[in-house]
Amino acid sequence: MSELSVGDAAPDFTMPASGGRQVSREALKGQPYLLYFYPKADTPGCTKQACGIQEALPQLGKLGLTVIGVSPDAMPPIEKFAKKYGLEFPLASDADQKVAGAYGTWVEKSMYGKKYMGMERTSFLVGADGTIKAIWRKVKPEAHAAQVMEAAKAL
């Protein structure tokens, strides 16, 4: 698995998303977007992060930025999460972790000394030209929306 860097072309993706949508790199051609990977729907950190982005959505929209949240959850828990918090942006299901693998966010984690594979909270800001403009690894949920807003202004 190669580490992506700023300036690299964003890997391809197509995933089912909340609200009966489908998201893909192809459909976003020519427009900037944020792909943010989060570990699990409706957990405290992920909820804080998603709600922060939802609040910032009007401003991000003014900057022409599309936001897509990606987790390894199946669609039913994702739909439930989106409805519960009124999340309007697409939340995509990467149940086979193919997209997470391509973006290098499916990593070995450890909790209480036990090692397991899981989603690293990482975000990729992709420019209209399809290249990665910013990468945030191990994102702090509270600070995320503000960081994205600042970087998106520079696009």
C-alpha positions in Angstrom: 0.0 0.0 0.0 1.6 3.2 -1.1 1.4 6.4 0.9 -0.5 9.2 -1.0 1.1 12.6 -1.0 -0.1 16.1 -1.9 0.1 16.5 -5.7 -0.7 12.8 -6.4 -3.8 12.0 -8.5 -6.7 11.0 -6.3 -7.4 7.2 -6.6 -10.6 6.2 -8.4 -13.7 5.2 -6.4 -17.4 4.4 -6.8 -19.5 3.7 -3.7 -23.1 3.5 -2.6 -24.0 6.5 -0.4 -26.8 7.7 1.9 -30.0 8.9 0.5 -29.9 6.3 -2.3 -27.0 8.1 -4.0 -23.8 6.8 -5.5 -20.6 8.7 -5.4 -17.6 8.4 -7.7 -14.5 10.2 -8.7 -15.8 10.2 -12.3 -19.0 12.1 -11.3 -16.8 14.8 -9.5 -14.5 15.4 -12.4 -13.7 19.1 -12.7 -14.9 20.0 -9.2 -13.1 20.1 -5.8 -14.1 17.6 -3.1 -13.3 16.4 0.3 -13.2 12.7 0.9 -13.1 12.1 4.6 -12.7 8.6 6.1 -14.1 7.9 9.5 -14.1 4.6 11.6 -17.7 4.0 12.5 -21.2 5.7 12.1 -22.8 7.1 15.2 -19.8 6.9 17.5 -18.9 10.0 19.6 -15.9 11.2 17.5 -17.4 10.4 14.2 -20.7 12.2 15.2 -18.7 15.3 16.3 -16.8 15.3 13.0 -19.9 14.8 10.8 -22.0 17.4 12.6 -19.1 19.9 12.4 -19.0 19.3 8.6 -22.8 19.6 8.4 -22.6 23.0 10.1 -19.9 24.1 7.7 -21.7 22.8 4.6 -23.2 26.2 3.6 -19.8 27.8 3.6 -18.1 24.8 2.0 -20.8 24.9 -0.7 -20.1 28.5 -1.4 -16.5 27.5 -2.0 -17.8 24.9 -4.5 -16.7 22.0 -2.4 -18.5 18.6 -2.3 -18.0 16.6 0.9 -18.2 12.8 1.1 -17.8 10.8 4.3 -16.6 7.3 4.0 -16.7 4.4 6.5 -16.5 0.6 6.4 -20.1 0.4 7.7 -22.8 -1.2 5.6 -25.5 1.1 4.2 -28.2 0.5 6.9 -26.2 1.9 9.8 -25.0 4.7 7.6 -28.5 5.7 6.6 -29.6 5.6 10.2 -26.6 7.8 11.2 -27.4 10.3 8.4 -31.1 10.5 9.3 -30.4 10.8 13.1 -28.2 13.8 12.7 -29.7 15.4 9.5 -26.5 14.9 7.6 -27.2 16.2 4.0 -23.8 15.4 2.4 -23.3 11.8 1.1 -22.0 9.2 3.5 -20.5 6.3 1.5 -20.1 2.7 2.4 -16.7 1.2 1.7 -17.7 -2.2 3.2 -14.9 -4.1 1.4 -12.3 -1.4 2.3 -11.2 -1.2 -1.4 -11.3 2.6 -1.4 -9.7 2.8 2.1 -7.0 0.5 0.8 -6.4 2.8 -2.3 -6.2 5.9 0.0 -4.0 4.2 2.6 -6.6 4.6 5.4 -7.2 1.0 6.2 -4.5 0.5 8.8 -3.4 -1.7 11.7 -4.6 -0.2 14.9 -4.3 -1.4 18.5 -6.5 -1.1 21.5 -5.8 -2.6 24.9 -2.8 -4.3 23.4 -4.9 -6.1 20.7 -4.0 -5.4 17.1 -6.7 -5.2 14.4 -7.4 -3.5 11.1 -9.5 -0.4 11.0 -10.2 2.9 9.4 -7.8 5.7 10.2 -9.6 9.1 10.5 -8.0 10.8 7.5 -9.2 13.4 5.0 -8.2 14.2 1.5 -8.9 17.6 -0.2 -9.0 17.0 -3.9 -8.8 19.9 -6.4 -10.8 20.4 -9.5 -7.9 19.0 -11.5 -8.2 15.6 -9.6 -5.0 16.0 -7.6 -4.7 15.9 -3.8 -4.3 19.4 -2.4 -4.2 18.6 1.3 -4.1 15.5 3.5 -5.0 15.4 7.2 -4.1 12.1 9.0 -5.5 11.2 12.4 -7.9 14.1 12.3 -9.1 15.7 15.5 -13.0 15.6 15.0 -13.6 19.0 16.7 -11.0 20.9 14.5 -11.7 19.2 11.2 -14.3 21.5 9.6 -12.3 24.6 10.4 -9.1 23.1 8.8 -11.0 22.1 5.7 -12.6 25.5 5.4 -9.2 27.2 5.6 -7.6 24.9 2.9 -10.7 25.0 0.6 -10.4 28.8 0.5 -7.0 28.4 -1.1 -8.3 26.2 -4.0 
